[in-house]
Amino acid sequence: MATEIEHKFLVTGDSWRVDAHASQDFEQGYLCGDGPASVRVRVEGSRANMNVKAAVVGSVRAEYEYPIPIEDAREMLASLCVAPPVIKTRYWVAYGEHTWEIDEFAGDNAPLVIAEIELDSVDEPFQRPPWLGEDVTDDARYYNHALAFTPYAGWSC
């Protein structure tokens, strides 16, 4: 089984931008709303994939990802998604021994910015960059699937 071990944090400020060494625009949509898994189609640049993740909140969950033709992905985004697509730009920032993925959301999820770090084990240590804010790993509202159905702009925080 493929397993993802990931932590999510809010980002404070924009000092991380000077260290971003790459970026990519993403558009992703969900093909189902409820159930034991989220099923997502994503276009990232000139590539596309289908992703299935266990619908659990926390740092460890099952994840499967498969490349698909980009034309199929665009068609699914336009006609099969059960909520509007999530649009974001992902930046990669090296810090310490890890590379962080920082997602800057657009549209109804702006101005949300979330940093994610993928680890090889649950107890793997990592350095906290100075721009790292609150740990939101256990807050389901910050998962992309949730943001598709309840965008950040509509939160009453």
N, CA and C atoms as an extended XYZ file, in Angstrom:
471
Properties=species:S:1:pos:R:3:atomname:S:1:resname:S:1:resid:I:1 pbc="F F F"
N         0.839       -1.181        0.000 N   MET     1
C         0.000        0.000        0.000 CA  MET     1
C         0.879        1.237        0.000 C   MET     1
N         0.517        2.222       -0.804 N   ALA     2
C         1.214        3.510       -0.827 CA  ALA     2
C         0.721        4.332        0.368 C   ALA     2
N         1.654        4.912        1.105 N   THR     3
C         1.305        5.697        2.284 CA  THR     3
C         1.935        7.070        2.198 C   THR     3
N         1.147        8.073        2.525 N   GLU     4
C         1.624        9.446        2.574 CA  GLU     4
C         1.747        9.843        4.039 C   GLU     4
N         2.904       10.392        4.398 N   ILE     5
C         3.112       10.943        5.735 CA  ILE     5
C         3.410       12.420        5.524 C   ILE     5
N         2.469       13.248        5.937 N   GLU     6
C         2.551       14.657        5.581 CA  GLU     6
C         2.033       15.513        6.732 C   GLU     6
N         2.667       16.663        6.920 N   HIS     7
C         2.193       17.659        7.884 CA  HIS     7
C         1.869       18.938        7.122 C   HIS     7
N         0.811       19.631        7.576 N   LYS     8
C         0.350       20.879        6.955 CA  LYS     8
C         0.457       22.008        7.971 C   LYS     8
N         0.915       23.163        7.496 N   PHE     9
C         1.055       24.338        8.350 CA  PHE     9
C         0.575       25.570        7.603 C   PHE     9
N         0.021       26.516        8.348 N   LEU    10
C        -0.232       27.822        7.766 CA  LEU    10
C         1.114       28.513        7.580 C   LEU    10
N         1.169       29.432        6.638 N   VAL    11
C         2.398       30.178        6.358 CA  VAL    11
C         2.190       31.613        6.824 C   VAL    11
N         3.202       32.144        7.511 N   THR    12
C         3.135       33.533        7.966 CA  THR    12
C         4.111       34.365        7.147 C   THR    12
N         3.640       35.471        6.637 N   GLY    13
C         4.493       36.346        5.842 CA  GLY    13
C         4.832       35.749        4.493 C   GLY    13
N         5.763       36.406        3.807 N   ASP    14
C         6.167       35.898        2.494 CA  ASP    14
C         7.682       35.816        2.336 C   ASP    14
N         8.412       35.708        3.440 N   SER    15
C         9.878       35.597        3.370 CA  SER    15
C        10.327       34.311        2.684 C   SER    15
N         9.462       33.310        2.616 N   TRP    16
C         9.774       32.047        1.947 CA  TRP    16
C         9.986       32.231        0.448 C   TRP    16
N         9.396       33.264       -0.122 N   ARG    17
C         9.435       33.455       -1.575 CA  ARG    17
C        10.859       33.574       -2.125 C   ARG    17
N        11.763       34.187       -1.372 N   VAL    18
C        13.133       34.369       -1.876 CA  VAL    18
C        13.860       33.040       -2.032 C   VAL    18
N        13.399       32.002       -1.329 N   ASP    19
C        14.052       30.698       -1.399 CA  ASP    19
C        13.318       29.697       -2.293 C   ASP    19
N        12.203       30.111       -2.881 N   ALA    20
C        11.464       29.208       -3.773 CA  ALA    20
C        12.300       28.969       -5.031 C   ALA    20
N        12.582       27.694       -5.324 N   HIS    21
C        13.427       27.388       -6.477 CA  HIS    21
C        12.641       26.879       -7.688 C   HIS    21
N        11.338       26.691       -7.526 N   ALA    22
C        10.496       26.257       -8.639 CA  ALA    22
C         9.043       26.509       -8.268 C   ALA    22
N         8.190       26.564       -9.295 N   SER    23
C         6.757       26.703       -9.045 CA  SER    23
C         5.987       26.044      -10.183 C   SER    23
N         4.717       25.723       -9.901 N   GLN    24
C         3.858       25.095      -10.893 CA  GLN    24
C         2.412       25.434      -10.579 C   GLN    24
N         1.634       25.807      -11.590 N   ASP    25
C         0.205       26.033      -11.410 CA  ASP    25
C        -0.527       24.699      -11.423 C   ASP    25
N        -1.541       24.584      -10.563 N   PHE    26
C        -2.334       23.367      -10.441 CA  PHE    26
C        -3.802       23.712      -10.558 C   PHE    26
N        -4.561       22.825      -11.183 N   GLU    27
C        -6.015       22.870      -11.154 CA  GLU    27
C        -6.467       21.466      -10.850 C   GLU    27
N        -7.241       21.324       -9.785 N   GLN    28
C        -7.656       19.975       -9.398 CA  GLN    28
C        -9.112       19.965       -8.990 C   GLN    28
N        -9.778       18.883       -9.360 N   GLY    29
C       -11.186       18.739       -9.040 CA  GLY    29
C       -11.466       17.361       -8.481 C   GLY    29
N       -12.581       17.258       -7.797 N   TYR    30
C       -12.937       16.020       -7.106 CA  TYR    30
C       -14.139       15.370       -7.769 C   TYR    30
N       -14.045       14.040       -7.918 N   LEU    31
C       -15.069       13.288       -8.635 CA  LEU    31
C       -16.109       12.682       -7.701 C   LEU    31
N       -15.921       12.847       -6.391 N   CYS    32
C       -16.922       12.399       -5.421 CA  CYS    32
C       -16.836       13.298       -4.188 C   CYS    32
N       -17.938       13.354       -3.452 N   GLY    33
C       -17.988       14.223       -2.298 CA  GLY    33
C       -17.787       13.519       -0.974 C   GLY    33
N       -18.340       12.315       -0.833 N   ASP    34
C       -18.259       11.584        0.432 CA  ASP    34
C       -17.692       10.199        0.171 C   ASP    34
N       -17.466        9.502        1.268 N   GLY    35
C       -17.035        8.124        1.161 CA  GLY    35
C       -15.692        7.898        1.816 C   GLY    35
N       -15.165        6.702        1.671 N   PRO    36
C       -13.915        6.346        2.348 CA  PRO    36
C       -12.666        6.909        1.671 C   PRO    36
N       -12.846        7.537        0.487 N   ALA    37
C       -11.686        8.070       -0.232 CA  ALA    37
C       -12.089        9.313       -1.012 C   ALA    37
N       -11.098       10.182       -1.242 N   SER    38
C       -11.305       11.279       -2.182 CA  SER    38
C       -10.677       10.849       -3.501 C   SER    38
N       -11.352       11.160       -4.593 N   VAL    39
C       -10.857       10.834       -5.927 CA  VAL    39
C       -10.709       12.158       -6.661 C   VAL    39
N        -9.464       12.448       -7.050 N   ARG    40
C        -9.137       13.757       -7.602 CA  ARG    40
C        -8.501       13.607       -8.973 C   ARG    40
N        -8.798       14.565       -9.849 N   VAL    41
C        -8.094       14.697      -11.122 CA  VAL    41
C        -7.357       16.020      -11.053 C   VAL    41
N        -6.092       16.016      -11.501 N   ARG    42
C        -5.270       17.224      -11.393 CA  ARG    42
C        -4.503       17.463      -12.677 C   ARG    42
N        -4.505       18.737      -13.094 N   VAL    43
C        -3.645       19.181      -14.187 CA  VAL    43
C        -2.560       20.032      -13.561 C   VAL    43
N        -1.326       19.680      -13.834 N   GLU    44
C        -0.178       20.455      -13.355 CA  GLU    44
C         0.747       20.690      -14.534 C   GLU    44
N         0.634       21.904      -15.093 N   GLY    45
C         1.414       22.211      -16.283 CA  GLY    45
C         0.954       21.370      -17.448 C   GLY    45
N         1.874       20.612      -18.035 N   SER    46
C         1.540       19.778      -19.194 CA  SER    46
C         1.279       18.324      -18.815 C   SER    46
N         1.170       18.044      -17.510 N   ARG    47
C         0.906       16.682      -17.036 CA  ARG    47
C        -0.419       16.622      -16.302 C   ARG    47
N        -0.942       15.408      -16.190 N   ALA    48
C        -2.174       15.212      -15.435 CA  ALA    48
C        -2.116       13.874      -14.721 C   ALA    48
N        -2.869       13.773      -13.627 N   ASN    49
C        -2.938       12.505      -12.915 CA  ASN    49
C        -4.264       12.358      -12.194 C   ASN    49
N        -4.541       11.116      -11.864 N   MET    50
C        -5.695       10.742      -11.055 CA  MET    50
C        -5.122       10.310       -9.711 C   MET    50
N        -5.762       10.751       -8.640 N   ASN    51
C        -5.250       10.490       -7.309 CA  ASN    51
C        -6.392        9.992       -6.433 C   ASN    51
N        -6.103        8.969       -5.643 N   VAL    52
C        -7.066        8.442       -4.684 CA  VAL    52
C        -6.396        8.474       -3.318 C   VAL    52
N        -7.046        9.145       -2.348 N   LYS    53
C        -6.510        9.242       -0.986 CA  LYS    53
C        -7.571        8.795       -0.004 C   LYS    53
N        -7.135        8.105        1.034 N   ALA    54
C        -8.053        7.742        2.106 CA  ALA    54
C        -8.624        9.024        2.699 C   ALA    54
N        -9.920        9.034        2.951 N   ALA    55
C       -10.596       10.212        3.481 CA  ALA    55
C       -10.479       10.233        5.005 C   ALA    55
N        -9.249       10.414        5.471 N   VAL    56
C        -8.984       10.528        6.900 CA  VAL    56
C        -8.189       11.804        7.141 C   VAL    56
N        -8.329       12.335        8.333 N   VAL    57
C        -7.596       13.532        8.722 CA  VAL    57
C        -6.429       13.089        9.580 C   VAL    57
N        -5.270       13.669        9.329 N   GLY    58
C        -4.077       13.324       10.102 CA  GLY    58
C        -2.872       13.226        9.202 C   GLY    58
N        -1.749       12.889        9.786 N   SER    59
C        -0.493       12.929        9.045 CA  SER    59
C        -0.215       11.682        8.216 C   SER    59
N        -0.962       10.584        8.431 N   VAL    60
C        -0.695        9.339        7.701 CA  VAL    60
C        -1.986        8.852        7.044 C   VAL    60
N        -1.900        8.582        5.737 N   ARG    61
C        -3.050        8.020        5.039 CA  ARG    61
C        -2.611        7.345        3.752 C   ARG    61
N        -3.449        6.434        3.271 N   ALA    62
C        -3.178        5.738        2.012 CA  ALA    62
C        -3.351        6.714        0.858 C   ALA    62
N        -2.454        6.588       -0.141 N   GLU    63
C        -2.532        7.451       -1.321 CA  GLU    63
C        -2.048        6.682       -2.543 C   GLU    63
N        -2.777        6.831       -3.651 N   TYR    64
C        -2.422        6.206       -4.920 CA  TYR    64
C        -2.520        7.275       -6.000 C   TYR    64
N        -1.558        7.288       -6.912 N   GLU    65
C        -1.559        8.308       -7.966 CA  GLU    65
C        -1.132        7.677       -9.284 C   GLU    65
N        -1.864        8.054      -10.365 N   TYR    66
C        -1.622        7.467      -11.670 CA  TYR    66
C        -1.647        8.546      -12.751 C   TYR    66
N        -0.698        8.539      -13.666 N   PRO    67
C        -0.745        9.509      -14.777 CA  PRO    67
C        -1.907        9.185      -15.710 C   PRO    67
N        -2.522       10.250      -16.243 N   ILE    68
C        -3.599       10.096      -17.220 CA  ILE    68
C        -3.360       11.108      -18.340 C   ILE    68
N        -3.961       10.888      -19.506 N   PRO    69
C        -3.812       11.855      -20.599 CA  PRO    69
C        -4.373       13.222      -20.191 C   PRO    69
N        -3.661       14.270      -20.524 N   ILE    70
C        -4.073       15.615      -20.117 CA  ILE    70
C        -5.426       16.002      -20.712 C   ILE    70
N        -5.715       15.541      -21.918 N   GLU    71
C        -7.011       15.846      -22.520 CA  GLU    71
C        -8.145       15.243      -21.699 C   GLU    71
N        -7.947       14.023      -21.213 N   ASP    72
C        -8.954       13.375      -20.366 CA  ASP    72
C        -9.139       14.160      -19.071 C   ASP    72
N        -8.027       14.598      -18.484 N   ALA    73
C        -8.102       15.348      -17.231 CA  ALA    73
C        -8.873       16.649      -17.418 C   ALA    73
N        -8.591       17.365      -18.478 N   ARG    74
C        -9.291       18.634      -18.726 CA  ARG    74
C       -10.792       18.400      -18.946 C   ARG    74
N       -11.113       17.327      -19.639 N   GLU    75
C       -12.524       17.000      -19.864 CA  GLU    75
C       -13.212       16.657      -18.542 C   GLU    75
N       -12.543       15.889      -17.682 N   MET    76
C       -13.121       15.547      -16.379 CA  MET    76
C       -13.295       16.794      -15.514 C   MET    76
N       -12.295       17.695      -15.519 N   LEU    77
C       -12.404       18.935      -14.751 CA  LEU    77
C       -13.602       19.762      -15.207 C   LEU    77
N       -13.855       19.766      -16.502 N   ALA    78
C       -14.935       20.572      -17.060 CA  ALA    78
C       -16.317       19.949      -16.872 C   ALA    78
N       -16.386       18.614      -16.763 N   SER    79
C       -17.713       17.997      -16.813 CA  SER    79
C       -18.057       17.016      -15.697 C   SER    79
N       -17.085       16.512      -14.951 N   LEU    80
C       -17.392       15.455      -13.988 CA  LEU    80
C       -17.201       15.825      -12.518 C   LEU    80
N       -16.610       16.960      -12.238 N   CYS    81
C       -16.306       17.308      -10.848 CA  CYS    81
C       -17.576       17.708      -10.105 C   CYS    81
N       -17.646       17.330       -8.831 N   VAL    82
C       -18.828       17.590       -8.017 CA  VAL    82
C       -18.730       18.914       -7.253 C   VAL    82
N       -17.637       19.635       -7.433 N   ALA    83
C       -17.435       20.960       -6.837 CA  ALA    83
C       -16.497       21.728       -7.757 C   ALA    83
N       -16.477       23.048       -7.646 N   PRO    84
C       -15.547       23.809       -8.484 CA  PRO    84
C       -14.096       23.389       -8.216 C   PRO    84
N       -13.256       23.404       -9.240 N   PRO    85
C       -11.853       23.013       -9.045 CA  PRO    85
C       -11.120       23.944       -8.072 C   PRO    85
N       -10.134       23.387       -7.415 N   VAL    86
C        -9.228       24.144       -6.554 CA  VAL    86
C        -8.073       24.589       -7.445 C   VAL    86
N        -7.767       25.889       -7.400 N   ILE    87
C        -6.697       26.443       -8.221 CA  ILE    87
C        -5.629       26.993       -7.287 C   ILE    87
N        -4.385       26.632       -7.567 N   LYS    88
C        -3.294       27.078       -6.703 CA  LYS    88
C        -1.987       27.064       -7.473 C   LYS    88
N        -1.019       27.767       -6.915 N   THR    89
C         0.353       27.677       -7.409 CA  THR    89
C         1.171       27.034       -6.315 C   THR    89
N         1.916       26.009       -6.681 N   ARG    90
C         2.784       25.319       -5.721 CA  ARG    90
C         4.216       25.794       -5.938 C   ARG    90
N         4.860       26.099       -4.826 N   TYR    91
C         6.270       26.498       -4.817 CA  TYR    91
C         7.049       25.459       -4.029 C   TYR    91
N         8.289       25.206       -4.433 N   TRP    92
C         9.160       24.298       -3.712 CA  TRP    92
C        10.267       25.101       -3.061 C   TRP    92
N        10.439       24.869       -1.749 N   VAL    93
C        11.414       25.618       -0.959 CA  VAL    93
C        12.228       24.633       -0.129 C   VAL    93
N        13.536       24.613       -0.362 N   ALA    94
C        14.426       23.760        0.435 CA  ALA    94
C        14.711       24.461        1.754 C   ALA    94
N        14.612       23.684        2.854 N   TYR    95
C        14.949       24.204        4.169 CA  TYR    95
C        15.433       23.036        5.009 C   TYR    95
N        16.638       23.148        5.522 N   GLY    96
C        17.218       22.032        6.266 CA  GLY    96
C        17.395       20.838        5.351 C   GLY    96
N        16.987       19.685        5.820 N   GLU    97
C        17.126       18.438        5.057 CA  GLU    97
C        15.923       18.136        4.164 C   GLU    97
N        14.950       19.013        4.129 N   HIS    98
C        13.703       18.731        3.419 CA  HIS    98
C        13.370       19.805        2.394 C   HIS    98
N        12.492       19.435        1.487 N   THR    99
C        11.916       20.402        0.557 CA  THR    99
C        10.447       20.554        0.919 C   THR    99
N        10.060       21.784        1.178 N   TRP   100
C         8.684       22.114        1.519 CA  TRP   100
C         7.909       22.426        0.249 C   TRP   100
N         6.634       22.057        0.230 N   GLU   101
C         5.722       22.435       -0.838 CA  GLU   101
C         4.805       23.500       -0.259 C   GLU   101
N         4.818       24.672       -0.881 N   ILE   102
C         3.992       25.773       -0.395 CA  ILE   102
C         2.932       26.066       -1.443 C   ILE   102
N         1.680       25.920       -1.037 N   ASP   103
C         0.546       26.140       -1.935 CA  ASP   103
C        -0.081       27.499       -1.650 C   ASP   103
N        -0.084       28.338       -2.693 N   GLU   104
C        -0.734       29.643       -2.629 CA  GLU   104
C        -2.019       29.525       -3.437 C   GLU   104
N        -3.142       29.604       -2.747 N   PHE   105
C        -4.430       29.361       -3.369 CA  PHE   105
C        -4.971       30.603       -4.067 C   PHE   105
N        -5.745       30.374       -5.117 N   ALA   106
C        -6.368       31.447       -5.892 CA  ALA   106
C        -7.888       31.324       -5.787 C   ALA   106
N        -8.581       32.243       -6.427 N   GLY   107
C       -10.041       32.190       -6.458 CA  GLY   107
C       -10.642       32.299       -5.066 C   GLY   107
N       -11.654       31.483       -4.795 N   ASP   108
C       -12.363       31.535       -3.517 CA  ASP   108
C       -11.536       31.042       -2.334 C   ASP   108
N       -10.362       30.509       -2.585 N   ASN   109
C        -9.498       30.065       -1.486 CA  ASN   109
C        -8.355       31.039       -1.207 C   ASN   109
N        -8.280       32.140       -1.952 N   ALA   110
C        -7.282       33.168       -1.689 CA  ALA   110
C        -7.705       33.940       -0.437 C   ALA   110
N        -6.812       34.421        0.338 N   PRO   111
C        -5.355       34.440        0.213 CA  PRO   111
C        -4.657       33.331        1.001 C   PRO   111
N        -5.289       32.175        1.129 N   LEU   112
C        -4.744       31.072        1.918 CA  LEU   112
C        -3.405       30.593        1.355 C   LEU   112
N        -2.425       30.371        2.248 N   VAL   113
C        -1.123       29.819        1.880 CA  VAL   113
C        -0.798       28.730        2.899 C   VAL   113
N        -0.549       27.520        2.415 N   ILE   114
C        -0.273       26.360        3.268 CA  ILE   114
C         1.053       25.736        2.865 C   ILE   114
N         1.856       25.381        3.863 N   ALA   115
C         3.117       24.660        3.638 CA  ALA   115
C         2.916       23.206        4.033 C   ALA   115
N         3.443       22.304        3.204 N   GLU   116
C         3.362       20.871        3.493 CA  GLU   116
C         4.759       20.281        3.445 C   GLU   116
N         4.978       19.316        4.309 N   ILE   117
C         6.232       18.579        4.302 CA  ILE   117
C         5.887       17.099        4.309 C   ILE   117
N         6.509       16.345        3.391 N   GLU   118
C         6.327       14.898        3.354 CA  GLU   118
C         7.518       14.253        4.027 C   GLU   118
N         7.228       13.279        4.874 N   LEU   119
C         8.265       12.603        5.651 CA  LEU   119
C         8.301       11.117        5.311 C   LEU   119
N         9.434       10.492        5.630 N   ASP   120
C         9.581        9.053        5.388 CA  ASP   120
C         9.042        8.214        6.539 C   ASP   120
N         8.934        8.812        7.731 N   SER   121
C         8.393        8.095        8.882 CA  SER   121
C         7.667        9.088        9.782 C   SER   121
N         6.778        8.577       10.597 N   VAL   122
C         5.971        9.422       11.469 CA  VAL   122
C         6.829       10.219       12.441 C   VAL   122
N         7.905        9.636       12.899 N   ASP   123
C         8.740       10.298       13.906 CA  ASP   123
C         9.989       10.973       13.325 C   ASP   123
N        10.019       11.146       12.003 N   GLU   124
C        11.170       11.801       11.375 CA  GLU   124
C        11.240       13.266       11.809 C   GLU   124
N        12.393       13.700       12.329 N   PRO   125
C        12.509       15.105       12.739 CA  PRO   125
C        12.661       16.022       11.520 C   PRO   125
N        12.255       17.281       11.681 N   PHE   126
C        12.445       18.276       10.630 CA  PHE   126
C        12.610       19.643       11.277 C   PHE   126
N        13.317       20.510       10.572 N   GLN   127
C        13.523       21.872       11.043 CA  GLN   127
C        12.330       22.729       10.654 C   GLN   127
N        11.931       23.610       11.564 N   ARG   128
C        10.813       24.524       11.310 CA  ARG   128
C        11.340       25.839       10.757 C   ARG   128
N        10.993       26.168        9.530 N   PRO   129
C        11.403       27.460        8.967 CA  PRO   129
C        10.749       28.608        9.742 C   PRO   129
N        11.335       29.790        9.698 N   PRO   130
C        10.773       30.929       10.438 CA  PRO   130
C         9.404       31.387        9.930 C   PRO   130
N         9.047       31.046        8.708 N   TRP   131
C         7.765       31.453        8.137 CA  TRP   131
C         6.646       30.444        8.403 C   TRP   131
N         6.967       29.398        9.171 N   LEU   132
C         5.980       28.358        9.454 CA  LEU   132
C         5.067       28.797       10.588 C   LEU   132
N         3.760       28.728       10.350 N   GLY   133
C         2.778       29.107       11.350 CA  GLY   133
C         2.160       27.889       12.016 C   GLY   133
N         0.883       28.005       12.302 N   GLU   134
C         0.128       26.984       13.031 CA  GLU   134
C         0.084       25.657       12.274 C   GLU   134
N         0.224       24.557       13.012 N   ASP   135
C         0.082       23.212       12.461 CA  ASP   135
C        -1.410       22.944       12.275 C   ASP   135
N        -1.824       22.693       11.014 N   VAL   136
C        -3.235       22.443       10.717 CA  VAL   136
C        -3.450       21.033       10.163 C   VAL   136
N        -2.492       20.152       10.430 N   THR   137
C        -2.577       18.774        9.935 CA  THR   137
C        -3.872       18.098       10.350 C   THR   137
N        -4.325       18.363       11.560 N   ASP   138
C        -5.516       17.695       12.081 CA  ASP   138
C        -6.796       18.515       11.913 C   ASP   138
N        -6.751       19.553       11.107 N   ASP   139
C        -7.923       20.379       10.850 CA  ASP   139
C        -8.409       20.115        9.425 C   ASP   139
N        -9.484       19.372        9.307 N   ALA   140
C        -9.984       18.921        8.000 CA  ALA   140
C       -10.307       20.070        7.057 C   ALA   140
N       -10.597       21.260        7.566 N   ARG   141
C       -10.959       22.386        6.695 CA  ARG   141
C        -9.841       22.747        5.721 C   ARG   141
N        -8.592       22.458        6.085 N   TYR   142
C        -7.448       22.862        5.272 CA  TYR   142
C        -7.053       21.829        4.215 C   TYR   142
N        -7.766       20.730        4.132 N   TYR   143
C        -7.470       19.743        3.101 CA  TYR   143
C        -8.084       20.216        1.787 C   TYR   143
N        -7.389       19.978        0.690 N   ASN   144
C        -7.855       20.448       -0.617 CA  ASN   144
C        -9.276       19.987       -0.930 C   ASN   144
N        -9.598       18.765       -0.562 N   HIS   145
C       -10.947       18.241       -0.790 CA  HIS   145
C       -11.964       19.127       -0.082 C   HIS   145
N       -11.707       19.470        1.163 N   ALA   146
C       -12.620       20.326        1.923 CA  ALA   146
C       -12.682       21.725        1.316 C   ALA   146
N       -11.546       22.244        0.850 N   LEU   147
C       -11.517       23.578        0.255 CA  LEU   147
C       -12.324       23.656       -1.036 C   LEU   147
N       -12.466       22.528       -1.734 N   ALA   148
C       -13.283       22.497       -2.947 CA  ALA   148
C       -14.764       22.704       -2.601 C   ALA   148
N       -15.202       22.125       -1.492 N   PHE   149
C       -16.609       22.174       -1.115 CA  PHE   149
C       -16.955       23.357       -0.216 C   PHE   149
N       -16.001       23.778        0.602 N   THR   150
C       -16.197       24.929        1.493 CA  THR   150
C       -14.973       25.824        1.375 C   THR   150
N       -14.960       26.687        0.369 N   PRO   151
C       -13.782       27.536        0.127 CA  PRO   151
C       -13.474       28.480        1.297 C   PRO   151
N       -12.226       28.788        1.421 N   TYR   152
C       -11.690       29.633        2.487 CA  TYR   152
C       -12.408       30.984        2.580 C   TYR   152
N       -12.772       31.562        1.453 N   ALA   153
C       -13.431       32.868        1.433 CA  ALA   153
C       -14.761       32.856        2.190 C   ALA   153
N       -15.384       31.708        2.313 N   GLY   154
C       -16.672       31.607        2.987 CA  GLY   154
C       -16.584       31.281        4.465 C   GLY   154
N       -15.386       31.091        4.970 N   TRP   155
C       -15.239       30.746        6.394 CA  TRP   155
C       -15.556       31.966        7.250 C   TRP   155
N       -16.086       31.718        8.419 N   SER   156
C       -16.325       32.811        9.358 CA  SER   156
C       -15.186       32.930       10.361 C   SER   156
N       -14.204       32.025       10.266 N   CYS   157
C       -13.015       31.977       11.136 CA  CYS   157
C       -13.389       32.449       12.507 C   CYS   157
